[in-house]
């Protein structure tokens, strides 16, 4: 009965491509994220003297997030769970990008003494929280497919 062996389903290959793209190590993002954390800590201590680094690294992270989004968009999952995962990951990336852009705007407005900075900072926190929720949901969906 070996003649009737079924090859691996193409859906698993497409979903594996989603997983490999999701878990791919990007050294540039890692480097800029470390710089952003350091810059943000310095900014919290002295906003006027350290806002430029926060703006620069926030904008760079938003740009890199857009690059990762561009890597995800052409992938065509063939399972319904893979389609759900792709939508969750794209939502996560969109929220991360929005959060970084709002952090950059808030940092600029803090230095300029504008009250809008507070609402921008709150909206950035909300965007990061939504991104984290989307990420957890995507990871649970990956786990349901057997990836972890």
Protein Blocks (a to p, Z undefined) as FASTA:
>chain_A
ZZmpccddfklmmmmmmmmmmmpccfklmmmmmmmmmmmmmmmmmmmlmmmmmmmmmmmm
mmmmmmmmmmmmmpccfbfklmmmmmmmmmmmmmmmmmmmmmmmmmmmmmnopaklmmmm
mmmmmmmmmmmmmmmmmmmmmmmnopZZ
